[in-house]
Amino acid sequence: MIPDHEILIRLVLGAIIGGIIGFEREIHGRAAGFRTQLIVCVAAVLIMIISENYHFHINNIDTSLRIDPARISAGALIGIGFLGSGVIIKSGYHVRGLTTAASIWIVSAIGLAIGGGLYFEGLVTTAITIIALIVLRIVERRIKTLRFKKIMVTAPAGNNAEEKIVSVLSNFNFHIHSTNYEKNRPDGEITYTFTVSTRKKQTIGRLFQELSSLDYINAVKISG
């Protein structure tokens, strides 16, 4: 059986590590923050302790029995996966919560490592996780990622409005992936919906101002 002082060390260390990672999520306004990550980590530690003690207990009863202590922890990881999926939100072309879901999953894995007495492995993984969440965030912001937007433009029929709009988009280096059309018969207006992409975030606001200033355009909406 695992001594009581060893159990206490594992649970407290799991709470500290889960709290540190959860604090980073908390200050960035994520749903699964300080308390959630701390509880997940401590729960994972406890599950692993239960697995080990159960294994020792069965061996004390009958040494011929063979129990795999990893089966309980494997089931815990599956359950944590469902918990992580609850923080993932898709809005338009953007998906939020993937990093938080991944942090919940790795916090549970760290908890299992600490619960199994693998202190070095757990602490190294914690350090890598903190680097990924804090240091690599700065690097990620400097990467010019491809941004997808949906641009809806309403203009009167005729006047070659579509060609003029496409020309404006091309001048701002937007790549057009698809175009949809919707006509309002009473008003004689056509709504063009362009799915576009760009790597320059600052050009989105300038494009909106340019399209809004054109006389032949009645309405402009950029979303995504």
TORDOSE-470614 format. One record per residue: chain; x, y, z of N, C-alpha, C in turn. Coordinates in steps of 0.05 Angstrom, whole numbers, plus 5000, padded with zeros to 4 digits. Atoms other than C-alpha are relative to their C-alpha. Layout:
c|n_u|n_v|n_w|ca_u|ca_v|ca_w|c_u|c_v|c_w
A|X|Y|Z|X|Y|Z|X|Y|Z
...
This chain:
c|n_u|n_v|n_w|ca_u|ca_v|ca_w|c_u|c_v|c_w
A|5017|4976|5000|5000|5000|5000|5017|5025|5000
A|4985|4975|5001|5022|5071|4987|4998|5014|5028
A|5001|4987|4974|5041|5107|5053|4984|5026|4998
A|5017|4976|4999|4996|5164|5075|5015|5026|4993
A|4985|4975|5006|5051|5217|5071|5006|5002|4970
A|4995|5000|5029|5066|5196|4999|4974|5008|4985
A|5025|4992|5013|4992|5202|4981|4995|5030|5003
A|5003|4972|4996|4990|5271|5012|5018|5017|4982
A|4982|4986|5018|5051|5293|4973|4990|5001|4971
A|5010|5002|5028|5021|5269|4907|4975|5018|4996
A|5024|4984|5003|4954|5302|4919|5006|5030|5001
A|4993|4972|4998|4984|5369|4940|5015|5009|4975
A|4985|4993|5024|5033|5369|4882|4982|5002|4976
A|5019|4999|5022|4977|5353|4834|4983|5025|5001
A|5016|4975|4997|4936|5412|4862|5016|5024|4991
A|4983|4977|5007|4995|5459|4854|5004|5002|4970
A|4995|5000|5029|5010|5438|4782|4975|5006|4985
A|5025|4993|5013|4937|5439|4761|4992|5029|5004
A|5006|4972|4995|4929|5507|4794|5017|5019|4983
A|4982|4983|5016|4989|5536|4757|4990|5001|4971
A|5010|5000|5028|4964|5514|4689|4973|5012|4998
A|5027|4988|5000|4893|5533|4706|5000|5030|5003
A|4998|4971|4996|4915|5602|4728|5006|5014|4974
A|4994|4988|5027|4944|5616|4658|4974|5001|4984
A|5025|5000|5015|4877|5596|4628|4980|5021|5011
A|5018|4981|4986|4839|5638|4680|5005|5029|4992
A|4994|4972|5006|4875|5703|4665|4995|5007|4971
A|5007|4995|5028|4859|5695|4591|4970|4995|4995
A|5029|5000|5002|4785|5689|4606|4988|4974|4990
A|5010|5026|5010|4776|5615|4589|4981|4987|5021
A|5021|5011|4983|4717|5576|4617|5013|4979|5020
A|4987|5019|4983|4761|5519|4644|5026|5012|5011
A|4977|4984|4989|4806|5561|4688|5012|4987|5025
A|4985|5008|4976|4839|5557|4756|4988|4976|5015
A|5012|5022|4984|4790|5514|4795|4996|4975|4985
A|5005|5023|5016|4772|5469|4738|5025|4983|4995
A|4976|5015|5005|4843|5450|4720|5011|4988|5025
A|4991|5010|4974|4862|5442|4793|4985|4974|5008
A|5016|5023|4992|4804|5394|4806|5005|4977|4981
A|4995|5021|5019|4818|5355|4742|5027|4986|5007
A|4974|5012|4993|4891|5345|4762|4999|4984|5025
A|5002|5014|4975|4876|5325|4833|4983|4974|4996
A|5016|5024|5006|4822|5277|4808|5016|4979|4986
A|4983|5019|5014|4872|5245|4761|5020|4987|5018
A|4982|5010|4980|4922|5238|4818|4986|4979|5017
A|5015|5018|4982|4870|5205|4862|4993|4974|4985
A|5007|5024|5016|4848|5158|4806|5024|4981|4998
A|4976|5017|5002|4920|5134|4797|5007|4988|5026
A|4995|5012|4973|4929|5125|4872|4981|4977|5006
A|5020|5022|4997|4865|5084|4874|5008|4976|4984
A|4992|5022|5017|4890|5042|4816|5023|4984|5012
A|4977|5013|4988|4956|5028|4851|4992|4984|5025
A|5008|5012|4975|4925|5013|4918|4982|4975|4995
A|5017|5023|5007|4873|4968|4886|5017|4976|4990
A|4982|5021|5010|4929|4930|4851|5014|4986|5023
A|4986|5011|4977|4967|4921|4917|4981|4984|5017
A|5020|5013|4983|4903|4902|4954|4993|4972|4988
A|5007|5026|5012|4886|4847|4904|5023|4980|5003
A|4977|5018|4997|4957|4819|4907|5002|4989|5028
A|4999|5009|4973|4953|4816|4982|4979|4978|5006
A|5021|5020|4996|4888|4776|4978|5008|4974|4986
A|4993|5024|5015|4913|4728|4924|5021|5007|4980
A|4978|4993|5018|4981|4732|4890|4997|4989|4972
A|5004|5012|5027|4956|4690|4832|4983|5018|4982
A|5017|4982|5016|4908|4745|4810|5017|5020|4986
A|4985|4980|5015|4933|4792|4756|4981|5023|4993
A|5017|4977|5005|4902|4861|4756|5017|5022|4987
A|4986|4978|5013|4923|4916|4708|4991|5027|5012
A|5008|4975|4987|4924|4982|4748|4995|5023|4980
A|5002|4978|5020|4926|5023|4684|4972|5001|4988
A|5026|5000|5013|4855|5004|4663|4982|5022|5011
A|5016|4979|4988|4822|5052|4712|5009|5027|4990
A|4990|4974|5010|4867|5110|4691|4994|5004|4971
A|5007|4997|5028|4854|5095|4618|4971|5009|4996
A|5028|4992|5000|4779|5101|4631|4997|5029|5008
A|5000|4972|4992|4793|5167|4666|5007|5019|4977
A|4992|4983|5023|4828|5196|4605|4977|5002|4980
A|5023|4999|5018|4767|5178|4562|4979|5020|5011
A|5019|4981|4988|4722|5215|4611|5009|5028|4998
A|4989|4973|5002|4768|5275|4611|4997|5011|4971
A|5004|4992|5028|4762|5276|4535|4973|5012|4995
A|5027|4989|5002|4687|5288|4540|4999|5027|5014
A|5000|4975|4986|4699|5343|4591|5014|5022|4983
A|4987|4981|5018|4748|5377|4543|4984|5009|4977
A|5017|4993|5023|4699|5374|4486|4979|5021|5006
A|5020|4980|4992|4652|5417|4526|5009|5029|4999
A|4990|4973|5001|4697|5478|4522|5007|5009|4971
A|4994|4993|5028|4705|5476|4446|4975|5012|4987
A|5022|4985|5012|4662|5527|4410|5007|5008|4972
A|4996|4992|5028|4656|5538|4335|4982|5023|4993
A|5015|4976|5008|4635|5607|4311|5010|5009|4973
A|4992|4993|5027|4637|5619|4236|5024|4983|4992
A|4977|5014|5008|4706|5601|4211|5020|4996|5023
A|4982|5001|4977|4736|5605|4281|4992|4978|5019
A|5004|5020|4980|4743|5549|4331|5015|5008|5026
A|4988|4992|4974|4755|5569|4404|4999|4977|5020
A|5000|5020|4978|4773|5526|4463|5017|4976|4996
A|4984|5024|5005|4819|5475|4430|5024|4999|5019
A|4977|5000|4982|4879|5497|4471|4992|4994|5029
A|5010|5006|4974|4838|5496|4535|4993|4970|5003
A|5007|5029|5000|4812|5426|4518|5026|4984|5002
A|4974|5015|4999|4884|5403|4505|5013|5003|5027
A|4988|4996|4973|4906|5434|4571|4986|4982|5021
A|5015|5017|4982|4851|5396|4608|5010|4971|4997
A|4991|5028|5006|4874|5331|4575|5028|4995|5011
A|4972|5004|4991|4948|5341|4590|5002|5003|5031
A|5001|4998|4971|4932|5363|4662|4992|4974|5012
A|5008|5026|4990|4897|5297|4672|5022|4980|4997
A|4977|5018|5004|4957|5260|4643|5022|5006|5020
A|4980|4993|4980|5004|5299|4689|4991|4990|5028
A|5011|5010|4975|4958|5281|4747|5004|4970|5003
A|4995|5029|4999|4963|5207|4730|5029|4994|5004
A|4971|5004|4996|5039|5213|4726|5007|5005|5029
A|4994|4993|4971|5042|5247|4795|4988|4978|5018
A|5014|5021|4984|4992|5196|4822|5015|4974|4999
A|4984|5025|5003|5037|5140|4797|5028|5003|5011
A|4973|4996|4989|5098|5170|4831|5021|5009|4980
A|4981|4991|5021|5130|5194|4766|5003|5030|5002
A|4998|4971|4995|5149|5262|4794|5016|5014|4978
A|4983|4987|5020|5204|5278|4744|4985|5003|4974
A|5015|4999|5025|5161|5261|4684|4977|5021|5002
A|5022|4981|4997|5103|5301|4712|5009|5029|5001
A|4989|4973|4998|5145|5363|4728|5011|5009|4973
A|4990|4992|5026|5179|5363|4660|4977|5006|4981
A|5024|4995|5017|5112|5357|4625|4987|5026|5007
A|5012|4975|4991|5086|5414|4667|5016|5024|4989
A|4983|4978|5011|5145|5458|4646|4995|5004|4970
A|5005|4999|5029|5134|5441|4573|4972|5013|4994
A|5028|4989|5003|5059|5457|4580|5000|5030|5005
A|4999|4971|4993|5073|5525|4613|5014|5015|4977
A|4986|4987|5022|5122|5542|4557|4982|5002|4976
A|5018|5000|5023|5071|5522|4504|4977|5021|5003
A|5022|4982|4995|5016|5564|4537|5008|5029|5001
A|4992|4973|4996|5056|5626|4553|5020|5010|4979
A|4979|4991|5018|5119|5631|4511|4992|4997|4971
A|5007|5004|5028|5093|5601|4447|4976|5017|4991
A|5022|4982|5007|5031|5646|4451|5011|5025|4986
A|4987|4976|5012|5078|5705|4435|5009|4993|4971
A|4991|5009|5026|5107|5666|4376|4976|4997|4981
A|5025|5005|5016|5037|5647|4351|4988|5026|4990
A|5012|4974|5009|5015|5720|4349|5015|5012|4977
A|4984|4989|5021|5072|5736|4302|4998|4985|4973
A|5004|5016|5024|5053|5682|4252|4977|5011|4984
A|5021|4989|5017|5013|5709|4194|4983|4977|4990
A|5017|5022|5007|4958|5657|4192|4979|5009|4979
A|5020|4994|5021|4907|5652|4136|4973|5004|5014
A|5026|4993|4987|4842|5686|4158|4978|4999|4979
A|5023|5003|5018|4775|5668|4126|4978|5019|5009
A|5021|4982|4994|4720|5719|4122|4977|4997|4980
A|5024|5000|5018|4649|5723|4094|4992|5029|4996
A|5007|4972|5006|4634|5789|4059|4974|5001|4985
A|5026|4997|5013|4562|5806|4043|4996|5029|4991
A|5003|4973|5012|4551|5865|3996|4973|5001|4985
A|5025|4996|5014|4483|5890|3973|5002|5024|4982
A|4998|4979|5021|4479|5931|3909|4977|4997|4981
A|5021|5001|5020|4427|5949|3856|5009|4982|4977
A|4993|5017|5023|4423|5902|3797|5011|5017|4977
A|4987|4986|5022|4465|5922|3738|5025|5015|5009
A|4976|4983|4994|4523|5973|3737|5026|4984|5004
A|4977|5016|4998|4571|5914|3735|5011|5000|5029
A|4992|4998|4972|4572|5915|3811|5019|4977|5009
A|4983|5023|4991|4602|5845|3819|5028|5004|4991
A|4973|4996|5010|4661|5861|3774|5015|5021|5016
A|4987|4978|4985|4675|5925|3812|5008|4991|5028
A|4994|5010|4972|4671|5890|3880|5024|4981|4999
A|4978|5019|5003|4717|5834|3856|5026|5015|4996
A|4976|4984|5005|4766|5887|3832|5010|5012|5026
A|4992|4989|4974|4766|5920|3901|5013|4978|5017
A|4989|5022|4985|4778|5853|3934|5028|4992|4991
A|4974|5007|5011|4835|5838|3888|5021|5021|5007
A|4981|4979|4993|4867|5906|3902|5010|4998|5029
A|4992|5004|4972|4868|5888|3976|5012|4972|5005
A|4987|5026|4999|4899|5820|3960|4983|4979|5015
A|5018|5020|4989|4838|5780|3982|4997|4978|4979
A|5005|5022|5018|4832|5711|3951|4971|4991|5003
A|5028|5007|5000|4760|5694|3932|4997|4970|4996
A|5003|5029|5002|4741|5621|3945|4973|4993|4988
A|5026|5006|5012|4667|5624|3927|4983|5025|5001
A|5019|4977|5001|4610|5672|3910|4972|4990|4999
A|5029|5007|5000|4536|5665|3926|4984|5025|4994
A|5017|4978|5008|4479|5708|3900|4972|4997|5012
A|5027|4999|4991|4412|5729|3928|4987|5025|4990
A|5013|4977|5011|4363|5775|3893|4974|5006|5014
A|5024|4990|4988|4309|5817|3925|4983|5012|4978
A|5016|4991|5023|4255|5824|3871|4986|5027|5004
A|5013|4974|4997|4215|5882|3901|5019|5024|4998
A|4981|4977|5000|4277|5926|3910|5019|4999|4977
A|4982|5003|5022|4315|5899|3851|5029|5000|5009
A|4973|5000|4990|4377|5890|3895|5011|4971|4999
A|4987|5026|5000|4427|5833|3892|5020|5000|5024
A|4981|5003|4978|4465|5809|3954|5022|4980|4991
A|4977|5017|5006|4534|5781|3938|5013|4991|5026
A|4986|5011|4976|4565|5735|3990|5026|4987|4991
A|4973|5010|5008|4640|5725|3980|5013|4987|5024
A|4983|5013|4980|4680|5675|4019|5029|5005|4992
A|4973|4992|5007|4751|5703|4020|5020|4993|5022
A|4979|5005|4980|4817|5694|4055|5023|5020|4996
A|4978|4982|5001|4876|5738|4072|5019|4995|5023
A|4981|5003|4978|4939|5737|4115|5005|5027|5014
A|4995|4973|4989|4937|5812|4130|4975|5009|5016
A|5023|4993|4982|4891|5826|4190|4992|5029|4997
A|5006|4971|5001|4896|5902|4183|4985|5008|4975
A|5014|4992|5025|4868|5902|4112|4970|4996|5002
A|5029|5005|4998|4800|5877|4135|4984|5026|5006
A|5013|4974|4993|4781|5944|4167|5002|5019|4977
A|4996|4982|5023|4809|5982|4107|4981|4992|4978
A|5019|5009|5020|4768|5939|4060|4972|5009|5006
A|5027|4992|4992|4705|5953|4099|4995|5030|4995
A|5003|4971|5005|4717|6028|4095|4998|5006|4970
A|5000|4996|5029|4731|6024|4020|4973|4992|4988
A|5026|5009|5011|4668|5984|4005|4977|5018|5009
A|5021|4983|4989|4625|6029|4050|4999|5027|4986
A|4999|4973|5013|4648|6091|4012|4990|5000|4971
A|5008|5002|5028|4626|6065|3943|4970|5007|4997
A|5028|4990|5003|4562|6098|3917|4981|4978|4991
A|5018|5021|5010|4535|6036|3883|4995|4977|5019
A|5004|5021|4979|4536|5994|3947|4981|5011|5021
A|5020|4992|4980|4476|5998|3994|5006|4989|5028
A|4995|5012|4974|4500|5952|4050|5025|4982|4998
A|4975|5017|4998|4565|5917|4072|5000|4987|5027
A|4997|5014|4975|4575|5864|4124|5023|4980|4997
A|4977|5018|5000|4640|5827|4140|4999|4984|5026
A|5002|5018|4976|4636|5767|4187|5019|4976|4996
A|4982|5024|5001|4675|5704|4204|5021|5002|5021
